[in-house]
């Protein structure tokens, strides 16, 4: 399948691909796939093919601009060594109702070293055929040349004061040459590692003594949303949180407790994973090969909202996208939305969201928006390299909305 000249995103091109995770190759789960240029850091890709036979798989990396379109660089411009690799690490599932083959890959390697910073796509394909794509995943390589000072607060504009979070920050580029900051600098702000609602192409508001100010009132606002719902299927044998029933037919089945809208409730704080998942199996001896899949039945009590839009399950488990298989179906008999999805054993966070008639995500009728909500933010500073004409990443900051100003 040819991808064509459109923006790359996190996509699976084969329905048998499941549980794709790209993260830093560290023990603690960190879903932000970012490494430093010239470092020994690496990323780990893992995914399952719901098939008991292995395939011959290859991968390559593609340099992109700040908007995830392929850049003008050629592979030899940003890769030192081989421009194509093989995925040779695979294992077959054991003692599971759902058979699968688990693949994993650590990269970059010494034989495929990345030499430029910026946005990248990891592309996995079959049998040396780059048109036969299985999946694509976004990652970033940064070359830190700046210092970022951030402050997250409730919105300055009264209309959004109780529902949105304002991300103010400044970028100090002392020692790095930026001849035209207003033209060559763009910033992206991610909330909980989601590109779906990211603020992109944000320009400096002011420049003063090698410092760029981004102290806006509207342009840097993001809805606070709400703390995430959760369920726990790390064990399919024993009782687990927010699960009301488990049974087996052709596969394992898990029925979740029916949830209600939180849109009109007061904000309640609790510790969550900010939409993430923790792939873990507590039933078997081996996390990878013994972890089973279950058909998870989501249930959302609600009136029919079809006149407003469609309801979806949403979070890292959906790649922060509104995917068809996570679209919920309304039952007038039950007065409830339902959605069955095959998921691997894990601890999951998620939201119910509405896609309105314009295609936008709306929390108004499902979760609500609160400025107090605890969220993770990532700030990426892009600079147009004046010599080679590509977008490099010269600044990176992580920030939680509950931490003090830094």
C-alpha positions as CSV (number, residue, x, y, z in Angstrom):
1,X,0.0,0.0,0.0
2,X,1.5,3.3,-1.0
3,X,1.2,6.1,1.6
4,X,1.3,9.0,-0.9
5,X,2.3,12.5,-0.3
6,X,0.3,13.2,2.8
7,X,1.1,13.8,6.4
8,X,2.4,10.7,8.2
9,X,0.8,9.6,11.4
10,X,0.5,6.5,13.7
11,X,-1.3,4.1,11.4
12,X,-1.8,0.3,11.1
13,X,-2.4,-0.8,7.6
14,X,-3.2,-4.4,8.5
15,X,-6.1,-5.4,10.7
16,X,-4.0,-8.2,12.3
17,X,-1.6,-5.6,13.8
18,X,-2.4,-4.9,17.5
19,X,-0.9,-3.3,20.6
20,X,1.7,-1.2,18.9
21,X,4.0,0.6,21.3
22,X,6.9,2.9,20.6
23,X,8.8,4.2,23.6
24,X,12.2,4.8,24.9
25,X,14.1,1.6,25.6
26,X,13.9,2.0,29.3
27,X,12.3,0.0,32.2
28,X,9.8,2.7,33.1
29,X,7.0,3.1,30.5
30,X,7.4,6.5,28.8
31,X,5.1,6.9,25.8
32,X,6.9,10.0,24.4
33,X,9.2,8.6,21.7
34,X,12.0,11.2,21.8
35,X,15.7,10.7,21.8
36,X,18.6,13.1,21.8
37,X,20.8,13.5,18.7
38,X,24.2,11.9,19.0
39,X,23.3,10.0,22.3
40,X,23.3,6.3,23.0
41,X,19.5,6.4,23.7
42,X,17.4,4.1,21.7
43,X,13.7,3.4,21.1
44,X,11.8,0.2,21.4
45,X,9.0,-0.8,19.0
46,X,6.8,-3.7,19.9
47,X,3.6,-5.0,18.4
48,X,1.6,-8.2,17.9
49,X,0.5,-9.8,14.6
50,X,-2.7,-11.8,15.4
51,X,-1.4,-14.8,13.4
52,X,0.5,-17.8,14.6
53,X,3.1,-17.5,11.8
54,X,5.9,-15.1,11.5
55,X,6.6,-12.9,8.5
56,X,9.8,-11.4,7.1
57,X,9.6,-7.7,8.1
58,X,11.8,-4.7,7.3
59,X,11.9,-1.1,8.5
60,X,13.2,2.3,7.5
61,X,13.0,5.8,8.9
62,X,11.7,8.9,7.0
63,X,12.6,12.4,7.9
64,X,9.6,14.8,8.0
65,X,9.0,18.5,8.4
66,X,7.3,19.9,11.5
67,X,3.9,19.1,10.0
68,X,4.8,15.4,9.3
69,X,5.1,15.7,5.6
70,X,8.2,14.1,4.1
71,X,11.1,16.6,4.1
72,X,13.4,17.3,1.2
73,X,16.2,15.4,2.7
74,X,17.3,12.1,1.2
75,X,17.9,9.0,3.4
76,X,21.7,9.4,3.0
77,X,21.3,13.0,4.4
78,X,20.0,11.8,7.8
79,X,21.1,8.2,8.1
80,X,24.7,7.1,8.5
81,X,25.0,3.5,7.3
82,X,22.1,1.2,6.2
83,X,18.8,2.8,5.2
84,X,16.8,-0.4,5.7
85,X,16.9,-2.9,8.5
86,X,15.3,-6.2,9.4
87,X,13.0,-7.1,12.4
88,X,14.4,-10.4,13.5
89,X,13.2,-10.5,17.2
90,X,9.9,-12.4,17.3
91,X,8.2,-14.8,19.7
92,X,5.0,-16.9,19.5
93,X,2.3,-16.6,22.1
94,X,1.9,-19.4,24.5
95,X,-1.1,-20.6,26.5
96,X,-3.4,-18.0,25.0
97,X,-6.9,-18.1,23.5
98,X,-5.8,-15.6,20.9
99,X,-2.7,-16.8,19.1
100,X,-0.3,-14.1,17.9
101,X,3.3,-13.4,17.1
102,X,5.1,-10.7,19.1
103,X,7.7,-8.6,17.3
104,X,10.1,-6.1,18.8
105,X,12.8,-3.8,17.6
106,X,15.4,-1.6,19.2
107,X,16.7,1.3,17.1
108,X,18.6,3.3,16.0
109,X,21.6,1.0,15.7
110,X,25.3,1.6,14.9
111,X,24.5,0.3,11.5
112,X,21.7,2.8,11.0
113,X,22.6,5.9,12.9
114,X,20.5,9.1,12.7
115,X,22.5,12.2,12.0
116,X,19.8,15.0,11.9
117,X,17.3,16.2,14.4
118,X,13.6,16.6,13.6
119,X,10.4,14.6,13.2
120,X,10.7,11.0,11.9
121,X,8.5,8.2,10.8
122,X,9.4,4.6,11.5
123,X,7.9,2.5,8.7
124,X,7.5,-1.3,8.9
125,X,6.9,-3.3,5.8
126,X,7.0,-6.8,4.3
127,X,9.7,-8.5,2.2
128,X,11.8,-5.5,1.2
129,X,8.6,-3.9,-0.4
130,X,8.3,-0.4,1.0
131,X,4.8,-0.1,-0.6
132,X,3.5,-3.1,1.4
133,X,3.4,-1.1,4.7
134,X,2.2,-2.7,8.0
135,X,2.5,0.3,10.2
136,X,4.0,3.7,10.7
137,X,4.9,5.4,14.0
138,X,6.0,8.9,14.8
139,X,9.1,9.7,16.8
140,X,11.4,12.7,17.3
141,X,15.1,13.4,17.5
142,X,16.1,16.5,19.4
143,X,19.3,18.6,19.4
144,X,18.9,20.8,22.5
145,X,20.2,24.3,21.8
146,X,17.7,26.2,24.0
147,X,16.3,26.5,27.5
148,X,12.5,26.6,28.0
149,X,10.8,28.1,31.0
150,X,7.1,27.2,31.3
151,X,4.1,28.2,33.4
152,X,0.7,26.3,33.1
153,X,-2.3,28.1,34.6
154,X,-6.0,28.6,34.2
155,X,-7.0,30.6,31.1
156,X,-6.6,34.4,31.3
157,X,-9.7,34.9,29.1
158,X,-12.8,34.7,31.4
159,X,-14.8,32.6,29.0
160,X,-12.3,29.7,29.4
161,X,-11.1,30.3,32.9
162,X,-12.7,27.2,34.5
163,X,-12.4,24.8,31.5
164,X,-9.1,25.4,29.8
165,X,-5.3,25.4,30.6
166,X,-3.0,28.1,29.3
167,X,0.5,27.1,28.5
168,X,2.8,30.1,28.7
169,X,6.5,29.7,28.1
170,X,9.7,31.4,26.9
171,X,12.6,30.0,24.9
172,X,16.1,31.2,25.6
173,X,18.4,30.6,22.6
174,X,21.6,32.3,23.8
175,X,24.6,30.8,21.9
176,X,22.5,29.6,19.0
177,X,22.1,31.7,15.9
178,X,18.5,32.4,14.8
179,X,18.6,35.3,12.3
180,X,14.8,35.5,11.8
181,X,12.9,34.0,14.8
182,X,9.5,35.1,13.6
183,X,10.0,33.3,10.3
184,X,12.1,30.3,11.2
185,X,10.8,29.2,14.7
186,X,7.6,27.2,15.2
187,X,6.5,25.5,18.4
188,X,4.3,22.4,19.0
189,X,2.5,21.8,22.3
190,X,1.3,18.2,23.0
191,X,-1.2,17.4,25.8
192,X,-0.7,13.8,27.1
193,X,1.3,12.9,24.0
194,X,-1.7,13.3,21.7
195,X,-1.1,14.8,18.2
196,X,-4.8,14.9,17.6
197,X,-5.4,18.1,19.6
198,X,-1.8,19.5,19.4
199,X,-1.2,23.2,19.1
200,X,1.1,23.5,16.1
201,X,3.1,26.2,14.2
202,X,3.0,28.6,17.2
203,X,5.1,31.7,16.4
204,X,7.0,33.8,19.0
205,X,5.0,36.7,20.3
206,X,8.0,38.8,21.3
207,X,11.8,38.6,20.9
208,X,14.0,40.2,23.5
209,X,17.7,39.6,24.2
210,X,17.9,36.1,22.8
211,X,14.6,35.1,24.4
212,X,11.4,34.2,22.6
213,X,8.1,34.9,24.4
214,X,5.0,32.8,23.9
215,X,2.7,34.4,26.5
216,X,-0.5,34.2,24.5
217,X,-4.1,34.2,25.8
218,X,-5.9,32.2,23.1
219,X,-3.4,30.6,20.8
220,X,-1.9,28.5,23.7
221,X,-5.1,27.2,25.3
222,X,-6.0,23.6,25.5
223,X,-9.2,22.1,27.1
224,X,-8.5,20.8,30.5
225,X,-10.7,17.7,29.9
226,X,-11.1,15.4,32.9
227,X,-9.3,12.7,34.8
228,X,-9.3,9.5,32.8
229,X,-11.6,6.5,33.4
230,X,-9.8,3.2,33.8
231,X,-10.2,-0.6,33.9
232,X,-7.8,-3.3,34.9
233,X,-7.5,-6.6,32.9
234,X,-3.9,-7.5,33.9
235,X,-5.6,-10.7,35.2
236,X,-8.3,-12.4,33.3
237,X,-8.8,-15.0,36.0
238,X,-9.6,-12.9,39.1
239,X,-11.7,-9.9,40.0
240,X,-10.4,-6.6,38.7
241,X,-11.4,-2.9,38.9
242,X,-14.4,-1.7,36.9
243,X,-15.0,-5.2,35.4
244,X,-18.4,-6.7,36.2
245,X,-18.2,-9.9,34.1
246,X,-15.8,-12.2,32.5
247,X,-16.6,-15.2,30.2
248,X,-15.1,-17.3,27.4
249,X,-16.7,-18.2,24.1
250,X,-14.3,-18.2,21.1
251,X,-12.2,-15.7,22.9
252,X,-11.9,-14.2,26.4
253,X,-14.6,-11.6,27.1
254,X,-14.6,-8.8,29.6
255,X,-17.6,-6.6,30.3
256,X,-16.9,-3.2,31.9
257,X,-19.1,-1.5,34.4
258,X,-21.5,0.9,32.7
259,X,-20.2,4.4,33.0
260,X,-22.2,7.6,33.1
261,X,-21.4,11.1,31.8
262,X,-19.2,13.3,34.1
263,X,-19.9,16.4,32.1
264,X,-22.1,18.1,34.7
265,X,-20.4,16.8,37.8
266,X,-18.0,18.7,40.0
267,X,-14.3,18.0,39.3
268,X,-12.9,15.1,41.4
269,X,-9.1,14.5,41.5
270,X,-7.6,11.1,41.5
271,X,-4.3,9.7,40.3
272,X,-4.5,8.4,36.7
273,X,-2.1,7.5,33.8
274,X,-3.1,10.5,31.7
275,X,-4.6,8.3,29.0
276,X,-1.8,5.8,28.9
277,X,-1.8,2.0,29.3
278,X,0.5,-0.4,31.1
279,X,0.9,-3.6,29.2
280,X,1.3,-6.3,31.9
281,X,0.1,-9.8,32.4
282,X,-0.3,-11.0,36.0
283,X,-1.7,-14.5,35.1
284,X,1.3,-16.1,33.4
285,X,5.1,-16.3,33.8
286,X,6.0,-14.3,30.8
287,X,4.7,-10.8,30.1
288,X,5.2,-11.0,26.3
289,X,4.2,-14.6,25.2
290,X,1.7,-15.3,28.0
291,X,-0.3,-12.1,27.7
292,X,-3.7,-12.9,26.2
293,X,-6.3,-10.8,24.4
294,X,-9.9,-10.2,25.5
295,X,-12.9,-8.7,23.8
296,X,-13.6,-5.7,26.0
297,X,-17.2,-4.5,26.1
298,X,-17.3,-0.7,26.8
299,X,-20.6,0.6,28.1
300,X,-21.6,4.3,28.4
301,X,-25.0,5.3,29.8
302,X,-26.4,8.1,27.8
303,X,-29.3,9.5,25.8
304,X,-28.9,9.1,22.0
305,X,-26.5,11.9,20.9
306,X,-26.7,11.1,17.1
307,X,-28.1,14.6,16.3
308,X,-24.9,16.1,17.8
309,X,-22.3,13.5,16.7
310,X,-20.8,10.1,17.3
311,X,-19.4,8.7,20.5
312,X,-15.9,7.1,20.6
313,X,-13.6,5.4,23.1
314,X,-10.4,7.5,23.1
315,X,-6.9,7.5,24.6
316,X,-3.5,5.9,24.0
317,X,-5.3,2.6,23.3
318,X,-6.7,4.3,20.2
319,X,-3.5,6.0,19.2
320,X,-5.2,9.2,20.3
321,X,-7.4,8.9,17.1
322,X,-11.1,8.5,16.5
323,X,-10.9,5.0,15.0
324,X,-13.9,3.2,13.5
325,X,-13.4,0.1,15.7
326,X,-13.7,2.3,18.8
327,X,-16.9,4.0,17.6
328,X,-19.8,3.2,19.9
329,X,-23.2,1.9,18.9
330,X,-26.4,3.2,20.6
331,X,-28.9,0.8,22.0
332,X,-32.3,2.4,22.6
333,X,-33.4,-0.7,24.6
334,X,-30.5,-0.3,27.0
335,X,-30.4,3.5,26.8
336,X,-26.6,3.0,26.5
337,X,-23.7,3.2,24.0
338,X,-21.7,0.0,23.6
339,X,-18.5,-1.0,21.8
340,X,-16.6,-4.4,21.9
341,X,-12.9,-4.2,21.1
342,X,-10.1,-6.8,21.2
343,X,-7.4,-5.6,23.6
344,X,-4.4,-7.1,25.2
345,X,-4.1,-7.7,29.0
346,X,-3.2,-4.3,30.5
347,X,-4.2,-1.5,32.8
348,X,-6.0,1.0,30.6
349,X,-7.0,4.7,30.8
350,X,-9.6,6.1,28.5
351,X,-12.2,8.8,27.8
352,X,-15.5,8.8,26.1
353,X,-15.5,11.6,23.5
354,X,-18.0,13.0,21.0
355,X,-17.0,13.7,17.4
356,X,-19.2,16.5,16.3
357,X,-20.6,17.1,12.8
358,X,-17.5,19.1,11.9
359,X,-15.2,16.3,12.9
360,X,-14.0,17.9,16.1
361,X,-13.5,16.2,19.5
362,X,-16.0,17.5,22.0
363,X,-15.9,16.6,25.8
364,X,-19.0,18.7,26.6
365,X,-21.5,15.8,26.8
366,X,-19.2,13.0,28.0
367,X,-16.4,14.0,30.3
368,X,-16.5,17.8,30.8
369,X,-13.6,20.2,30.9
370,X,-11.9,21.4,34.1
371,X,-8.9,23.7,34.4
372,X,-7.8,21.7,37.5
373,X,-7.3,18.5,35.6
374,X,-3.8,17.1,35.9
375,X,-2.2,16.8,32.4
376,X,1.2,16.2,30.9
377,X,2.6,18.7,28.4
378,X,5.4,18.4,25.9
379,X,6.8,21.5,24.1
380,X,8.9,21.1,20.9
381,X,10.8,24.0,19.4
382,X,11.3,23.7,15.6
383,X,13.8,25.7,13.7
384,X,14.2,25.9,9.9
385,X,17.9,25.0,9.3
386,X,19.2,27.7,7.0
387,X,21.8,25.5,5.3
388,X,19.8,22.4,4.5
389,X,16.2,23.8,4.6
390,X,14.8,21.2,7.0
391,X,13.0,21.5,10.3
392,X,15.3,20.7,13.2
393,X,14.2,20.4,16.8
394,X,16.3,22.6,19.0
395,X,14.2,22.7,22.2
396,X,12.2,20.3,24.3
397,X,10.4,20.6,27.6
398,X,8.2,18.3,29.7
399,X,5.7,19.8,32.1
400,X,2.9,18.6,34.3
401,X,0.1,21.0,35.0
402,X,0.3,20.3,38.7
403,X,4.0,21.2,39.1
404,X,5.4,24.6,40.0
405,X,6.7,27.0,37.4
406,X,10.1,26.2,35.9
